[in-house]
Amino acid sequence: MSSLRLNTARLSTARLATLTLALLGAAASAQTTPNTALKGTISVWAWKDPIAGLKSLDAAFAKAYPNIKVEYVQKDPGGGAIYNAYKLAFSAGSGGPDVALIEDSHLQQLVKLGTLADLTSQVKPYVVNLTPAKLNTATLNGKYYAMPWDIGPVVLYYRRDLFKQAGVNPASLRTWDDYLKAAMVIKAKTGADMLPLSKAKNDGRLLETLLWQQGSGYVNAAGAVTLDKDPRATKALDLIQSLYKSGASADIETWTDSYYKVIADGKVATLPMAAWMGGFLKGWIAPKTEGQWGVLPLPAFAGSVSRTSNDGGSQLAVWNSSKNKDAAWAYIQFHIAQKDSALALYEKTDFFPALTSLYKDPAFSQGDAFFGGQKISQTYTALAKTIPAATVYTTDYTDMNSMLSIEIQKMALGKQDAAAALKNAADVIRSRTRRN
C-alpha cells in the first residue's frame, strides 16, 4: 500500500457481516485451527486506513482467540514518523509493538537493525503463493521476517475521455516511445498534460518504477551500486528527461492539493502508478470522474517484454522483543493469511493482496463501474505474477532515494544531464553507505 489515505467505505454492513460468519467457520476448519490457549494483550502499530481494515475483522478474531486482547496504536508514516518510532523503541529496548505494519521500502532496514523476529517457519507454508518479487522484500540472508499483506503492481491509469478526444487508441501504447508520441498528440488536441512530473520536488519514485520494470535497482545482487553502470538506469532516466523536454508533463509536486486538482479536473491524461491508486481515485482524489478512467499495462522499454513494475506494498511483522510472539503471529495469520479474511480486507481497503491463491476468487473478476465496467482486478492479477525481481528496496533505501532525488531535481532544472545525475547519485550513495 502507499502510506497515504484510502477509501475505507467500500464494504457494506451486510457484506461484512456475511464475511465475518465465513471467517468464523474458516478459522475453525479448513484454514487453521485457533489455539484458544493463547492469551495476552498485543499492541499493533499501523496507520489510519490499515487499522480501519484490520479492526473490521476483530470481532471474528475475538471469537477465534477469546483470550487475546488487541490494542491499536496509530502512527503515521508521513515524514517517517512510524519508522522513527520503531527505531526509538528498538534503541530504548522497550515500548515497541508486538505486531508492526511496515512498508516494503522500509522492511529490510528494520531487519538489519534486528528489530524483527525470524518468521521463516511460519511464513514458509505460504511461499508457494507469493511472487518472487514480493518474497525478496521480506527476505534477508535466506530468512523471512514478515508476512506479506499487499503488493503494488504498477499499471497505466488513463483518461478515456481525453484519449477519445485526441483520437489516440489506448491499446497503441505498447512501448514508451508510443507513450511519448501519444503525449504530444494529446497535448496538442486537448491541452492536457500526459502526467504530473515535478522538477524541483521530484521524489524519485517514477525512476524507481522504471528501474523495477526492467529488473534493476540501486544495486546489483551483490549489493554494489550500479546506477552509473547499468544501461537500464540510463534508459529509465533518459525517458524521464524526454518527458520533461516534451513539454507534455505538468510540473506539479505529487500528493499536494494542486496534484489532486489536475487529476480530478482532467488536466492530466495518464498516471503510471500502482494498484492502490485505483482506490485513491475512486475514494477521494477524483470520485466524480466515474467511467472516465481505464487501466492498461505499462508501456514496455524497447527490447523488453516487461509491462509492469512494483511500487509500495506492506507486510506485518512480529517485534523481536515481544513477549507475546505466538499471539502476535496468530493475529497476523488470522487477518491476512486466511482466504476469507484476506478477501474481506481487499474489499474493505483496496489493498491488492500479495497471496496469489486468492486471485481465482470471483471478487477478482467483477467489472468496476468507476473504470467503465473494466475488470481491472484481472489486469492487476495478471501483472502481479510478472513483476520482475529487482533491487530497489535495500537496507539503505531511504538514504538512496533521498540522494537520487536530489540529482534528478538538478537534471530537471537544467543543471546537469542524465549521465551526470546517475554518476553523482552513485558516487554519493557509495560514499555514504560504504558500498562498492
N, C-alpha and C positions, 0 to 999 in steps of 0.2 A: 504494500500500500504506500501511497505517498503520505507524508506527515501532515497533510492538510485536511481540512474538514470534508466530510462526506455526507450525502443524504442518507439518513438512517430511518426514513419513514416508509420504506417500500413494503414492508411486510404487514399485512393486516392482522388484526387481533385474532380473527378466526383462523387464519393460516398458521399463526404462531401457536395457537392452542393445539391445532392438529399435529404440528411438528413436535410439540412438547410431549404429546402422548406417544408419538413414534419413538422419540428419544428414550422415553422410559422403557418401552418394550425392547428397543435395541440394546440398551445398556445392560439389560438383564439376560440377553440371549446371544444373538449372533455376533455382536461386535466385541464385547468384552464383559466379563463378569465383575462387577464392582466389589472391591474388598471393603465391606462395610465396617471392618475393624479399624480402618484408617481414621485417625482423628487429629484434631488440631486446628489452629487458625492460620490461614495462609494469606499473605499480602501479595496482591497483583498490581504491579506498576505498569501503567499504559497511559495513552492519551484519550481524549474525549470520545471520539467516534468508535474506536475499537472497544472501549469499555461499554458503550451502549449496546454493541452487538453481543459481547460476551455475557453481559448481565441478562440478556433476553433468554439465555439458556440456563440460568442459575436455579430456577425453580426445579427443573428436571435434574440438575446436578445434585441439589439438596436431597431429592428423593433417593437418588442412587447412592449418595455418600452423606448420610444424615449427620455424621459426626465431624464433618469438615466445614468450618466456617470460613467464608471468603470475604476479605476486605479489599476494596479497591483504592488505590492512590493515584489520582490524576496528575500527571506531569507531562507538560507539552514538549514536543521535540523541537519546536521553533527556537532557533538560536542555540540549539544543542542542549537545552535545559535538562531533559531527562537523562542524557548521556553524561552530563556533568554531575548529576545527582548519583548516577551509578558509580562513577569514578570516586566521588567523595565518600560514598558508603563503603566502597572497597578499601579506600585508604584508611578510613576510620576503623575498619574491622567489625563494624556492626551497623545496624539500621538499614540494611538493604532489604529488597523484596524476597519473596520465595519464588515468585514467577515474574519474569521480566519480558516485556514486549520489546523487541529490538528490530529495527530496520536492517535489511541485509547489508546495507552500506556500512553499518557500524558494528556488525556482529563479530567479525574477525579481530577487530581492535579490542573488544572486550574479552574475547577468548584469550588473546595474547597476554592480557593483564592477569588472567587467572580468576576472573570473576564468576565464570560459569561452570556448572557441573558437567562432567562427561556423561552424555546420554546415549552412548553408542549402542548399548544393548537394548534400550527402549525404542530407539528410532529404527534400528535395523529391519524390523518386520515391515516397515513402510517404504523402505528404499526402492523396492521394485516399482512402486507407484509414484516415484518422484523423478523429475527430469535431472540429467547430469548437471545442467546449468544451475539448477536450484540447490542440488546437493553440495556443489562446490562452495556455495556461500555458507553452508552450515558445518563445513568440514575444515579441520586443521590438523595436519600431521596424521591423517587417516582416522581421526576420531570425530564423532558427531556431537555437537554441543547445543543443538536446538531442534525443535520440531517445526518444520516449515508450515506456515499458515497460508500466505498468499504469494502470488507471483505476478510480475508486471510485463507480460508480453506487449511489445510496442507495435502499434498499428498506425495507419494514417487516417485520422478523422478528417472528413472533407464536407464542405457545404454543397449539398446537391443543387440548391438554387443558383449559386454563383457559377458552378461548373456548367449548368444548363444555359445560363445567360451568356457565358463566354463561348459556348459551343465546344467545350472540351469533354471528351469521353473519359470518365474516371478510370476505366479499365486500361486506358492507354498509358497510364503512369507505371510502366514496368521497370524503368531504371531512373536513377537520379538525374540523368540527362533529360529524360522525358519530363521529369518534375520541373526542372529549370525552364524548359521551353514552355510548359503549361503556365508557369508562374508569369511569364512575360505576356502571354495571351490574356490571362485572367486580369492582370493589372491593366492592360490596355483597354479591355472591353467592359470591365466592371468597376475599375478603380480600387478594387480590394487588393490588399497585400496577400502574399502566399502564406506567410506565417509571421508571428511575432518573434523577433530576434534582437535582443538588446545588444548594444555595443559596449557602453561604459559599465553596464551591470551584467554582462554575460556571466552565467553561473557554471558554464562548462558542461551542463547536462546534455545538451544536444550532441556535443562532440563525444561524450561518453557513450551515448546511444549509438552513434555511428561506429565507434570503435567496437562496441559489443556486437553489433550486427555482423562485423567481419571476424569475430572470434579473437579480437585483440584486446588491448587494455593499456594500463600504465607500465606493466612489467611483462616479462616472459615467464615461462613455467618455473624457471629457477629463481625468480624474484628480482632479476636485473631490469633496470629501467630501459625501456625500448622506444619511447616516444619519438626520439630523434633518429632512430634506426629502422623503424618499421614502416614500409611503404603504405600499409593500411592506415596508419596515423596521418600520413601525408594526404592520402585520398580524402580522409574524413575532414581535415581542416581546410583543404582546398575547396571542398564542397561548401563549407560554411562561408569561406571568403567569397565564393561565387554568388552565394545568396545575398551577401552584403552588397557586392558590386552590381548585382542585377537591378537594384532599386525596387525590388518586389518584396522586401521584408520590412516589417514595421519595427522601428527602434523603440521597443517598449519592454520594460522590465517585467519578467514573469511574476505572477502572484501579487499583483498590485491592482488597484481599482481601475487603472487605465487598461490593464491587460484584460480584466473581466469584461470591460465595456466593449472593446473592439471585437471580442468573441461574440458577445450577446447581440451586438448591432450588425453582425455580418460584414465586418471590415477586414476579416482575415478568412482565407479560403480553406486552409488546412491546419492541422495540429498533429505533428508526429509525436505521439505520446502513448503512454501505457494504458492498459485496460481500465485502470482505476479512473482515468479521465472521463470515461463514459458516464460514470456515476456523478462526477462533478458537474458535467454539462447538464444532465437531467435535473440534478438536485438543487443547484444553487448558482452556477455560473450563467447558464442560458436556458432556464426551464421553459421560456416562451417560444423556443425555436424548435418545438417538436415537429418531426417529419422532415426537417431541413438538413439533417446530418446523415452521412453514410460512413461506412468503415471499409478500408482497404488494407491489404498487406503493405508494408513499407516498400517503396521502390528499391531495387537492387543496385549495387555497385556493378560496374562493367566487369564481366568475367566472374561474377559471383552469383550464386543461386539463393543466398540468404535473403528472406523477405521479412525478417523480424529482428528484434533485439530484446533487451530487458531494461526496465527502469523501475527501481523500487522493489517492493516485496518485503515481507516481515516474517518473524519467527517468534515462538515462545520458548523461553529457556528457563532452566532452574538455577537459582543463585547458588553458588558453590558453598557458601557458609550457611545455607538454610538448614534449620533443624527439622524441617518437615518435607524432605525431598520426595518421599513416596507420595505424600498427599499432593504436593505440587505437580508431580508427574500425572497423577490421577486427574487433576484439574485440566492439564494440557491435553491429555489423551481424550478425555470426555468432550472437551469443547471443540477441538479442531481436527482430531484424528479419526473420528467416527463419521460414517456416511451421513446420517440424518442431521447431526449437529453441524457438520461442515456445510451441508446444503442450506440449512437454516441461516447460518452466518452469511453465506453468499447472498441469499435473498434479502437479508436484513441490511447488509453493508455494501454490497457490490465489490467486496474484496475478492478478486478472482482466485479460487483455491489452487493450491500447489499440487494436491493429490489428483493425479491423472485418472485414477479409478472412478472418480466422480463424473467424468465427462460424458459418460453414456446415459446419465440420468436425463429424463425428459426436460428437466429445468434448463438444460443447455441447448435445446432445440426449439425454443419458443421465439417467435418473432417479437421485436421490440418496437412499439409504436413510435417512440422518440426517434428511432433511426429508420423511419419509413417502413416499418414492418420487417426490416432485415434481421436475420437470425445471427446477431453479432456474436453471441457466445460460441457459435460454431466456428467463426473466424478465430476467436481467441483460443479455443481448444486446439485447433489445427496448428496454429502458430506456436503455442506454448510448448508443444512437443518438439519443435525445431529450433528453439532458442540455442544459439551457439554457446559453448563453454567459453568463458572469457576471463580476463584478469583485471577487471575494473575495481571490484571491491576487495581491496587488500587490507593488511593490518595497518597501513598508513593512509587509508583512503581519504580521510578528512583533510589532512595536510596536502596530499597530492591534488585533490580537487581545487583547493584554495590557490595553490601555486600555479596550476594550469589556467585557472580562470583569469588570473592577472595577466598572463601572457596573451590569452585570446583577446582580452579587452584592448591591450596595446595594439594588436594586429587590426582589430576592428576600427580603431581610431586612427589608423594610418601611420603608426609609429614603427611598425616592423612588418615583414612579410610572414607568410605561414611557416616557412622553413625556420626562420629565426625564432618564431614563437615556440615551436616544438623543441628546438635546441635549448633555448633559455629555460623553458619549463623543465626539461630533462636534467639540465645541469643543476638547477636549484633543488629539484627533488633528490637527486643523488647526494648533494651536499647535506641536506637537512635530514634525510632518512638513513644516510650511510649505506645506501645500496650501491651496487656496481652500475 
